[in-house]
Amino acid sequence: MQNFVELYKELADKLTLNIPDLRWVDLWNSQVYHMEEEHPFPAPAIFLAFRSNSMQDQGNKIQKVTMQVDVFIYYETFLDTFRGAYNQSDALAFLDMMDHVNQLLHGSSGQSYSSMRRVSYSPIDTGGAGNLWNIVYNCELVDYSAMKEFGEGGFKDLEVQKFDIP
């Protein structure tokens, strides 16, 4: 079954298992702007957000969804990126992480989605020492979340008797 929970878990696992330096993956809730008041997180971190771009009915309570996946990459550093800086390679490590994310996601498909394509990326001002970038992808999934789930069971108050048919 493809749905938003499965999509999040699959992408979070893909990122966590394939980017060794990554220390945190979570759903986006503007955490970067509330680090002082809320639960802090270790960096580098990736946050995922989902938006629908379009939905088409595929049947009763089934929809094909073109999904926008926002990947927010947060990399905290006080290092300098200017040419000649003694710590330039460490300071630019967040760009390597962005490339690694794109290598994993662009052109990928999984159990919960297909046709992942990068459509844009841009820096976001944090007002602090963190580099925050948003990479935007589109993908497709089939959403079955409105369908009623059926489980295995038996019949209540039913008795079966065996007899021979003449």
Backbone bond lengths (Angstrom), bond angles and torsions (degrees), N, CA, C in turn:
res aa  C-N    CA-C-N  psi(-1)  N-CA   C-N-CA  omega(-1)  CA-C   N-CA-C  phi
1 M - - - 1.445 - - 1.523 108.92 -
2 Q 1.316 116.53 130.34 1.452 120.42 177.32 1.524 108.42 -98.49
3 N 1.326 116.77 125.50 1.455 121.83 174.67 1.519 108.68 -155.27
4 F 1.321 116.14 -179.48 1.462 120.04 -173.01 1.519 112.76 -67.52
5 V 1.319 117.85 -37.24 1.466 121.09 179.15 1.524 109.80 -63.12
6 E 1.315 116.16 -47.68 1.464 120.10 -179.79 1.525 111.03 -65.30
7 L 1.325 117.23 -37.63 1.464 120.40 177.58 1.527 110.28 -61.89
8 Y 1.331 117.51 -48.34 1.463 120.66 179.33 1.530 110.82 -58.77
9 K 1.330 117.22 -49.65 1.463 120.35 -176.56 1.528 111.28 -63.11
10 E 1.322 117.17 -40.13 1.461 119.36 -179.87 1.526 111.69 -66.58
11 L 1.326 117.78 -44.20 1.466 120.21 179.04 1.528 111.51 -67.49
12 A 1.335 117.31 -40.92 1.465 120.54 178.57 1.521 110.68 -62.00
13 D 1.327 117.86 -42.59 1.467 121.10 177.65 1.525 111.09 -64.50
14 K 1.324 116.83 -43.68 1.472 120.85 -179.44 1.523 110.41 -59.64
15 L 1.316 117.11 -44.72 1.465 120.91 -179.39 1.525 111.45 -69.32
16 T 1.320 117.23 -46.51 1.464 121.78 -177.47 1.521 112.41 -63.24
17 L 1.315 116.73 -42.58 1.461 120.85 -176.75 1.527 113.50 -74.76
18 N 1.340 117.34 -22.07 1.461 120.14 -173.45 1.520 115.52 -110.89
19 I 1.326 117.00 -5.34 1.474 120.16 177.44 1.529 107.13 -122.83
20 P 1.328 117.13 94.04 1.461 120.88 -173.18 1.534 114.82 -59.88
21 D 1.329 118.18 -31.87 1.467 120.70 -178.07 1.525 113.15 -79.17
22 L 1.313 117.76 -11.61 1.458 122.09 -178.59 1.525 109.66 -67.71
23 R 1.331 116.59 130.73 1.466 119.82 -175.34 1.524 113.93 -113.82
24 W 1.355 118.01 -9.27 1.459 119.46 -176.49 1.525 109.50 -157.61
25 V 1.320 117.07 132.82 1.470 122.96 171.89 1.522 106.50 -131.98
26 D 1.333 115.47 133.92 1.457 120.17 -175.25 1.527 108.70 -157.04
27 L 1.329 115.99 167.41 1.457 120.31 170.21 1.525 108.85 -74.26
28 W 1.321 116.96 142.55 1.460 122.23 -178.53 1.517 110.17 -71.03
29 N 1.317 115.50 129.21 1.455 122.46 174.97 1.528 109.03 -146.71
30 S 1.315 115.96 37.30 1.472 122.86 -179.34 1.522 112.43 57.27
31 Q 1.327 117.52 31.43 1.467 122.03 -177.96 1.525 112.69 -56.53
32 V 1.313 116.92 -34.42 1.462 121.70 -176.04 1.525 111.07 -60.02
33 Y 1.315 116.59 -31.27 1.462 120.63 -176.90 1.525 112.95 -88.99
34 H 1.329 117.49 -4.09 1.468 120.73 -176.35 1.533 112.06 -129.19
35 M 1.312 117.10 30.91 1.465 120.53 -176.09 1.520 112.45 -65.36
36 E 1.310 118.08 -29.34 1.461 121.38 -178.70 1.527 111.48 -71.81
37 E 1.358 116.80 -42.07 1.457 120.61 -173.69 1.516 113.93 -90.36
38 E 1.316 117.94 -23.40 1.457 120.92 -173.30 1.523 111.25 -113.39
39 H 1.299 113.94 -175.11 1.456 121.88 178.71 1.527 110.43 -60.45
40 P 1.329 117.69 115.36 1.466 119.52 178.64 1.528 110.86 -70.67
41 F 1.291 116.05 157.67 1.456 122.01 178.96 1.523 108.75 -130.87
42 P 1.318 117.24 151.49 1.465 119.60 177.59 1.529 110.61 -78.88
43 A 1.304 115.56 151.38 1.469 121.53 177.75 1.526 108.16 -112.95
44 P 1.297 118.89 152.02 1.453 127.95 3.18 1.525 112.28 -72.49
45 A 1.337 113.67 147.75 1.453 120.55 -177.12 1.524 110.16 -133.99
46 I 1.307 115.42 152.31 1.459 121.64 174.51 1.519 107.81 -126.64
47 F 1.318 114.62 134.38 1.459 121.81 177.17 1.520 108.33 -119.80
48 L 1.320 116.17 140.68 1.457 122.00 -178.44 1.523 110.02 -115.45
49 A 1.326 115.68 138.68 1.464 121.69 174.79 1.522 107.78 -134.65
50 F 1.321 115.64 148.49 1.463 121.42 -176.38 1.522 110.40 -125.88
51 R 1.326 114.97 137.89 1.471 122.26 175.59 1.517 107.48 -140.64
52 S 1.305 115.63 146.54 1.459 117.77 176.34 1.523 109.06 -89.26
53 N 1.320 115.71 135.99 1.463 120.54 173.58 1.524 110.62 -95.27
54 S 1.323 116.19 -36.48 1.464 120.40 176.10 1.520 108.59 -158.93
55 M 1.333 114.68 156.56 1.459 121.19 178.24 1.523 108.49 -138.64
56 Q 1.328 114.75 137.08 1.456 120.69 177.61 1.518 108.32 -129.02
57 D 1.337 116.20 130.86 1.459 119.86 177.22 1.522 109.71 -67.04
58 Q 1.321 115.25 134.26 1.458 121.71 179.43 1.518 111.53 -114.13
59 G 1.281 116.95 -5.11 1.453 123.13 -177.27 1.510 107.99 165.08
60 N 1.312 116.15 -171.82 1.449 120.58 -179.83 1.535 110.07 -66.62
61 K 1.326 116.22 109.85 1.466 123.93 177.45 1.533 113.43 66.10
62 I 1.324 117.15 26.20 1.462 122.45 175.73 1.526 107.13 -125.98
63 Q 1.328 117.16 132.62 1.452 120.59 -179.97 1.525 111.48 -132.57
64 K 1.319 114.77 142.85 1.461 121.29 169.19 1.530 105.54 -90.15
65 V 1.325 115.92 123.83 1.460 121.65 -174.85 1.526 109.33 -115.41
66 T 1.316 115.95 127.40 1.456 120.79 166.59 1.514 105.40 -91.46
67 M 1.319 114.66 113.21 1.462 122.62 -169.39 1.526 110.43 -106.09
68 Q 1.321 115.81 137.30 1.457 121.33 169.20 1.515 107.16 -95.00
69 V 1.313 116.54 125.99 1.462 122.29 177.50 1.525 107.28 -112.43
70 D 1.334 115.38 113.82 1.457 120.89 175.72 1.518 108.19 -92.50
71 V 1.323 115.94 123.39 1.461 122.01 176.96 1.527 106.58 -109.59
72 F 1.326 115.84 109.61 1.460 121.44 178.32 1.523 107.70 -96.09
73 I 1.321 116.52 120.34 1.462 121.99 179.65 1.524 107.66 -107.09
74 Y 1.318 114.98 119.67 1.466 120.78 -179.51 1.523 108.45 -113.47
75 Y 1.327 114.84 124.22 1.460 121.32 -177.87 1.520 106.96 -133.38
76 E 1.308 116.44 111.79 1.460 120.69 -176.95 1.520 109.93 -89.10
77 T 1.336 115.67 126.97 1.461 119.42 179.38 1.528 110.19 -157.10
78 F 1.310 115.07 145.79 1.454 121.70 172.17 1.534 109.77 -107.92
79 L 1.321 116.34 6.76 1.456 121.08 -176.44 1.524 110.75 -78.25
80 D 1.342 115.27 163.72 1.464 121.18 -175.93 1.523 111.12 -102.37
81 T 1.327 115.57 142.25 1.462 120.77 179.57 1.526 112.75 -103.83
82 F 1.313 118.56 -4.07 1.467 119.28 -176.07 1.524 111.66 -66.01
83 R 1.331 115.24 154.77 1.460 121.48 -179.42 1.519 110.16 -60.76
84 G 1.341 114.77 128.88 1.448 120.65 179.54 1.515 113.97 93.28
85 A 1.308 117.99 -7.13 1.474 120.19 178.47 1.524 108.69 -64.24
86 Y 1.325 117.08 137.37 1.459 120.53 -176.92 1.529 111.13 -65.96
87 N 1.313 118.37 -23.56 1.459 121.41 -177.79 1.535 112.38 -112.86
88 Q 1.343 115.62 24.31 1.459 120.14 -175.99 1.534 112.83 -58.90
89 S 1.321 118.03 -42.29 1.472 119.79 -177.35 1.526 111.44 -64.02
90 D 1.337 116.79 -39.07 1.463 119.35 175.93 1.528 111.33 -68.87
91 A 1.326 116.51 -37.11 1.459 120.36 -179.38 1.523 111.93 -66.62
92 L 1.306 117.23 -31.45 1.467 121.23 -178.19 1.524 113.22 -89.43
93 A 1.319 117.56 5.85 1.469 120.69 -179.40 1.525 112.53 -60.18
94 F 1.330 117.37 -27.36 1.461 118.63 178.79 1.528 111.31 -66.20
95 L 1.347 117.65 -29.94 1.470 119.84 176.28 1.523 110.59 -68.11
96 D 1.338 116.69 -36.58 1.463 120.00 174.57 1.527 110.80 -61.80
97 M 1.337 115.67 -40.48 1.460 119.32 179.28 1.531 110.51 -64.67
98 M 1.317 117.38 -39.39 1.469 120.22 177.55 1.523 110.75 -62.08
99 D 1.331 116.71 -42.11 1.465 120.08 177.25 1.519 111.09 -63.00
100 H 1.319 116.55 -40.63 1.460 121.11 -179.36 1.535 110.80 -64.49
101 V 1.321 116.44 -42.56 1.469 120.35 176.52 1.522 109.81 -59.26
102 N 1.326 116.34 -45.17 1.462 119.49 -178.72 1.526 111.99 -65.91
103 Q 1.325 117.68 -37.53 1.461 120.70 176.35 1.526 111.18 -60.78
104 L 1.339 116.35 -37.03 1.468 120.74 -179.48 1.527 112.76 -74.39
105 L 1.329 116.87 -39.65 1.455 119.66 -169.13 1.527 114.80 -98.14
106 H 1.329 118.08 -42.35 1.466 119.65 -175.75 1.531 110.74 -63.69
107 G 1.313 115.92 126.97 1.458 120.88 179.77 1.517 113.93 80.23
108 S 1.330 116.91 6.78 1.463 119.38 -176.21 1.526 111.77 -92.79
109 S 1.310 114.17 162.71 1.461 123.85 171.59 1.519 106.26 -140.08
110 G 1.306 116.66 162.16 1.453 120.54 179.07 1.510 110.73 -151.04
111 Q 1.306 115.94 -165.23 1.460 121.32 178.21 1.526 111.18 -69.70
112 S 1.321 117.66 -28.93 1.464 122.13 -173.14 1.519 114.20 -108.00
113 Y 1.325 118.44 -4.17 1.457 121.21 -176.81 1.525 109.88 -156.89
114 S 1.330 115.13 167.66 1.469 120.23 173.99 1.524 108.89 -146.93
115 S 1.303 115.06 164.87 1.473 122.93 172.09 1.531 114.19 57.71
116 M 1.333 117.72 44.70 1.473 121.23 178.89 1.534 108.57 -70.59
117 R 1.329 115.38 127.98 1.459 121.53 179.75 1.517 110.17 -138.06
118 R 1.331 116.82 134.33 1.466 120.56 175.29 1.523 108.05 -74.95
119 V 1.330 115.92 134.48 1.462 119.84 179.62 1.528 112.59 -118.17
120 S 1.339 118.04 -21.56 1.466 119.57 176.02 1.526 109.89 -168.96
121 Y 1.325 114.77 165.55 1.459 121.36 170.19 1.527 108.16 -153.10
122 S 1.320 114.99 151.79 1.457 118.72 -179.29 1.521 110.14 -163.16
123 P 1.341 116.39 151.66 1.473 119.98 174.37 1.520 109.90 -76.96
124 I 1.331 115.44 153.46 1.462 121.97 177.00 1.519 107.06 -127.22
125 D 1.316 116.65 131.21 1.463 121.66 -178.99 1.523 110.13 -72.32
126 T 1.327 116.31 127.11 1.466 120.65 178.85 1.524 111.67 -103.64
127 G 1.320 117.02 -16.90 1.457 119.63 -177.09 1.514 113.06 76.48
128 G 1.334 117.80 6.59 1.458 121.05 -179.08 1.509 111.16 -137.69
129 A 1.331 114.87 -154.11 1.459 121.31 -175.11 1.522 112.67 -87.05
130 G 1.302 117.79 3.37 1.454 119.78 -176.65 1.511 112.92 -96.13
131 N 1.317 114.91 141.45 1.456 120.99 170.73 1.517 106.93 -91.45
132 L 1.324 116.53 124.26 1.457 121.86 178.14 1.517 108.53 -124.27
133 W 1.307 115.45 122.37 1.464 121.82 178.33 1.516 108.52 -124.59
134 N 1.306 114.56 148.52 1.458 121.30 175.93 1.521 108.27 -116.43
135 I 1.316 116.04 120.56 1.456 121.41 172.82 1.527 106.01 -107.46
136 V 1.323 116.40 126.00 1.452 121.25 -176.48 1.531 109.34 -106.89
137 Y 1.329 114.78 130.02 1.460 122.50 177.65 1.526 109.05 -122.08
138 N 1.310 116.00 154.31 1.454 122.58 167.74 1.513 107.93 -115.03
139 C 1.315 116.71 143.05 1.457 121.56 174.24 1.523 108.01 -147.66
140 E 1.312 115.41 173.73 1.449 120.64 178.15 1.517 109.27 -120.60
141 L 1.321 115.10 145.52 1.456 120.07 172.85 1.517 108.41 -148.08
142 V 1.310 115.29 161.02 1.453 121.37 175.27 1.526 106.47 -106.06
143 D 1.322 115.27 120.53 1.462 121.18 -175.34 1.530 109.77 -97.89
144 Y 1.324 114.66 114.67 1.464 122.50 177.91 1.535 111.08 -104.33
145 S 1.320 118.29 10.67 1.465 120.60 -169.51 1.531 113.73 -64.91
146 A 1.320 119.06 -22.50 1.466 120.80 -179.90 1.530 112.66 -83.83
147 M 1.330 116.15 -12.47 1.464 119.50 -178.77 1.516 110.96 -73.03
148 K 1.313 115.31 147.48 1.450 121.31 176.13 1.525 108.08 -73.14
149 E 1.323 115.92 135.31 1.458 119.98 177.73 1.524 109.56 -91.35
150 F 1.308 115.26 135.77 1.452 120.78 178.58 1.519 108.50 -112.13
151 G 1.311 115.96 140.93 1.461 120.63 178.27 1.518 109.38 -118.90
152 E 1.311 114.32 170.20 1.453 118.99 177.44 1.513 109.81 -76.74
153 G 1.317 116.05 149.83 1.455 119.86 179.42 1.515 109.73 -172.31
154 G 1.281 115.29 -167.88 1.457 120.80 -179.47 1.506 109.96 -126.86
155 F 1.299 115.29 -172.32 1.452 121.64 178.64 1.515 109.29 -103.15
156 K 1.301 116.17 133.68 1.454 121.45 -179.37 1.538 109.54 -84.76
157 D 1.330 116.03 135.94 1.469 122.81 176.23 1.523 112.22 57.03
158 L 1.300 117.27 41.67 1.457 121.29 177.48 1.517 108.11 -118.76
159 E 1.310 115.24 131.80 1.460 120.63 -179.14 1.528 107.89 -121.76
160 V 1.298 116.36 135.13 1.461 122.13 -179.19 1.520 108.03 -112.34
161 Q 1.329 114.90 129.05 1.456 119.60 176.60 1.513 108.84 -118.73
162 K 1.304 116.09 136.61 1.441 122.03 -179.29 1.530 108.01 -91.26
163 F 1.330 116.38 133.29 1.457 120.41 173.62 1.509 108.58 -151.37
164 D 1.312 116.10 158.43 1.470 122.74 -178.97 1.522 109.61 -89.33
165 I 1.319 115.59 136.10 1.454 120.51 176.30 1.528 107.91 -88.59
166 P 1.358 118.13 126.04 1.486 119.70 -178.10 1.515 112.67 -71.35
